[in-house]
């Protein structure tokens, strides 16, 4: 599926599909049960868990929390990553 709005792509993401913008080499996916580091003043704990997180698989092979920019939200070139 190609030429999707952000809203359409987000709904597909919730259904388990990987999504991307047409010009991206990486993609986004929904990761269930994520352990995150929590900073408390000067200390850090790794015990907090969140139920879901949208993760970006980067072109260089790394991972990061997905952060949509205004251009991403308004774009109509979203597609399902295959």
N, C-alpha and C positions, 0 to 999 in steps of 0.2 A: 504494500500500500504506500502510495506516495502523495505528495502535495496535501498533507494534513495540516490542520491548525494545531496550535499547542494544546488546546482543550481535547481535540480528538486523539492526539498522540498520548496525552496524559491518561486518558481512559484506557487506551491499549496497554500502556505501561502497567496500570493497575491489574490488567488481565494476564500479565506475565510476559508480554512482548518486550523486546529491546527496541529502543527508539533512537533516532538520530536526526540531525539536520542534514540536508542534502550534501553540503560541503565538508562535513566532519569525517574524519577517519575513525574516530572512536564512536561510542554509543553510551546510552544511559540504560540502566536496569534497576529494578526494585529488589533490594536485599532485605530479607526477613531477619528479624532478631539480630540486631547489631550491637556489639559491645563498644562503648565509646569511653574515651578518657575524659574525666571530669576534673576541672581545676577548682581547688578550694584554697584560695589565698595563694600560698607558696607551695602547696602540695598537689599531687595529681593522683587520682584513683582511676582504675580501669574496671570498676565493678558495675557501673551503670549500664543498663541495657535498654535500647529503644526497640519498639516492635518492627519498625520499617524505616528504610532510608533509601533515597534515590541516589545511586552511585554512578559516577561517570567512569567508564573504561576509557582511558586516554590513549591517544595515538602512539605514545612512547611505551605503552604496555602497563603504565601505572594506573592507580585508582585514586579517586578523590570524591568528596561529596559533590553532587551535582548542584550547580548554581545557575538558574536561568536568568539571563539578562533581559532587559526590555525588548531588545531585538529578537531574542528567542521566543518570548511570549507572544509577540505580534507577528511572527513569521508564519508563512503558509507553505514552507518547504520541508516540513517534518515528514519522516517516513519510518517504516518498520525496518529495523536492521535484520538482514538475513545472512 
